[in-house]
Amino acid sequence: MTFDQQKTLVLIDGSSFLYRAYYGTRPLHTSKGTPVNAVYGFCRMIKKLIDTIGSEHIVLVWDSKGKTTRHEMYEDYKATRQAPPSDLFTQKEYIMQFADLIGLKQVAQSGIEADDLLFSLAKEWPNDGSVIVVTTDKDMGQMLSTRVIMYDAFKELFFDEAAFEQKMGFSVHKLPFYFALLGDSSDNIPGVKGIGEKGATDLVQQFDSLETLYANLDAVTSKRSRTALEANKENAYLSLKLFLLQYHPTGLQHDDLLFNRSNWSQARPLFQELEFKSFLTSMESSTSLAEKQAVLAKYTYQAVTQLEQLQAVVAEIEQAGQCALDTETVGLNPLVDDAVGISICTRIGHAYYIPFGHQTGEQQISREAVVATLKPVLEDARYAKYLHNAKFDELVLSRLGIEMRGLKLDTMIVAYLLTKEWQRVGLKWLSLHFFNEPMLDFDDMVTKQKRANFSYVPLQEATLYAAADAHQTFKLVGVLEPMLAAEPTLKKLYVIIERPMIHVLYLMERRGILLDQEVLATVKIEAVKRLAALEAEILVYAGEKYAQINLNSPKQIEQLLFHHLQLPPQKKSAKGTGHSTDQEVLTTLAELHPIAGLILQHRELSKLLSTYIEALPTYINPHTHAIHTTFSQIATATGRLASSQPNVQNIPTENSLYGLAIRSAFKARPGYAFISADYSQIELRVLAHMSGDSALVAAFTGDHDIHAQTAAYLYTVPLTTVTNEQRQLGKRINFSVLYGLTPYGLSKDLHIPLKQAKQYIDEYFKLYAGVSSWMDKIVHDAQISGYVETLYGRRRYIPELHEKNRTLFDAARRIAINTPVQGTAADIMKLGMLRLQHAFEQQNLDAHMLLQIHDELIIEVRTEQLLRTQGLVRHELENVVAWSVPLKVTLRSGATWADVTK
């Protein structure tokens, strides 16, 4: 529908909106545990409403506190209504604050209900205008007319007179008559006891009004209805009176109801407080280029295009003893894309951009002169360096021939450690969060201007963009450094582990790993053949009707399995629009029909083909002929490293179809060999040390098979007689408990009855009682502090531990139990990597870490140094910590990754 923005009044039923937002939005909390789901849902619905209707006149109408005029008519009015949820009142305060900030007119009058105010405001609106009442309250339908319509913002549906009559079966003016008969239990309006929806509808269709009905009771054919009407006449007329909307002059003028949508940005401080990152990101992206440039205009950003100017910048760095710096490239791959400039900042309010690779025809210093001038100061560790995502810039500088030293603060890593919203550590986000200053982004400079890359950006624009990066990084240091100093444990974590890890990962990424394309080409031929064979087998069961089926379409698979083959559906799809055909469902159905197992195999092989076999060669660097994955220190909440472009941590294992074949394509350089160093059961060892459980500690100190020990206890058999199948179950249960799996989850995982799964877990905690006590304590402490932490002080905030929703609480409990264990294991692996790098350098070994796959390292070493390096690797990794249980490392060596895969 389209509306005249100047002549349309939008009236929002505040209570209706509030409750729909509360119950229609999943539970959300800030990092401090403040519930905000209703606020978030309300703001989102308001935003959508503004975008959908776009009127210049919008009013938010609230019920008044205390008794109203209807209580004077009927003392028990709303007497049975339950109190609203306890966490809704505080959220309403935030919502009213939000409305004030964006300039949304709020109306409430003492003793007057919102329904009557909505009616009154609509009545006072000029007759040549339109009114849209945003509500889901059915009794508000009596307002509908040729100029008044209703709108359900949740379902995004408009409702006019015609739609009402089609749905209800009678005209709008009869609605009070209908409710006088039906009553309303939510408001404790009695109506006529004994008459339901159908009876009320029949009577309203037969008679024009309540008066007409009572004047012609003999015409009511249903004896039961007639008796009910006779016995409840007083209640019927009382109910009619209660339902009729009442006019109360508001005293508001046309201009009092104006709304300016440009005021939306005024809610930014509230969105920051409530951690509504999606709204803040949307605000940033919608901020115009002119607005961003206006923010930056208060600072002095200077392009350095003369050698004398550059020398002065170097002198400034030397005098200040510090600088923030950033590099600009033509793309996002630091090992492929060329650098075009470097930005420097030594003090707040002033920053420089040093271009040397722009294709704009403007004067620049040569690349060689820039490198020669900056190299001494950037390689001198005496001068503190501040960067945001330092590893990227180290790689860029390395290709220029500069080995940067003296990194003091990586603001991205520090923000990740300090902020509760660990996912939001981008420079532009932090600038907005801490300084309320939007920054220019890449799209402003390149994409929106239809430029090929950053080298084509004119220097004046490029300087504003690039110098701001260094400047805002320098400003962030002033905020984040004191915050880090106030958290000694986190500062130690940064100084001892995270900061030195930046350089180790830089070395790993720079070296890369070789990939044999011929091996993958052979694997591809075999995989394509196998896919064709699987498709042929599937079609045998599917029949000719499905000869053209797309096996990658969940919808078509759903039709095949549940309609054509009549297999029993297991659960709804994620969107709730059909039946799921996910891995869990297909695994269950495979026990009933072979086609499900074949489809599973087809899916796995299709994914291997597209994600790895065909994709991996595209990541080969044309300069080095190796694959250089990117390792991230900030991508997980537990502190684990994550890999991307490509994700080497997801390369299939030996148990996966074609897993070994794919891994065999990763090969050592000529004259080198691979070493795989794998921490054995490190998370269970961490659990043993952290919990102090005597049985678990004894198993590891005695070098026993922990999985066999668990199985022996559960099956009540001697340790020496445990079968491999029993050991596998012991292993599954050990790790299931470690990840906080419930009896229900374990029963699904092991395909066993719920009762048996519960028995297994109960027996497990009898054997390892210390683990159970530790888990309870971890959750209890986290409910008080708001977070869990690793042995090295890494924190993860879990506000959902206060959730009343059992599903959400159970998920939070699993996170609380697993995070300290997985996070501590990740910290140990990082410490081990730091020790290894130091040892390699100290002993002058030609050995290089290439990949980290959580508990495993892949190292490349000169063949003649293999044995010596293996001994060193074992010593360094097994002696990272002196604990109540020993760390154990399994070593393997070979020419390919497949050779060292267990």
Order of alpha helices (4+ residues) and beta strands (2+ residues): beta-alpha-alpha-beta-alpha-alpha-beta-alpha-beta-beta-beta-alpha-alpha-alpha-alpha-alpha-alpha-alpha-alpha-alpha-beta-alpha-beta-beta-beta-alpha-beta-alpha-beta-alpha-alpha-alpha-alpha-alpha-beta-alpha-alpha-alpha-alpha-beta-beta-beta-alpha-beta-beta-alpha-alpha-alpha-alpha-alpha-alpha-alpha-beta-beta-alpha-beta-beta-alpha-beta
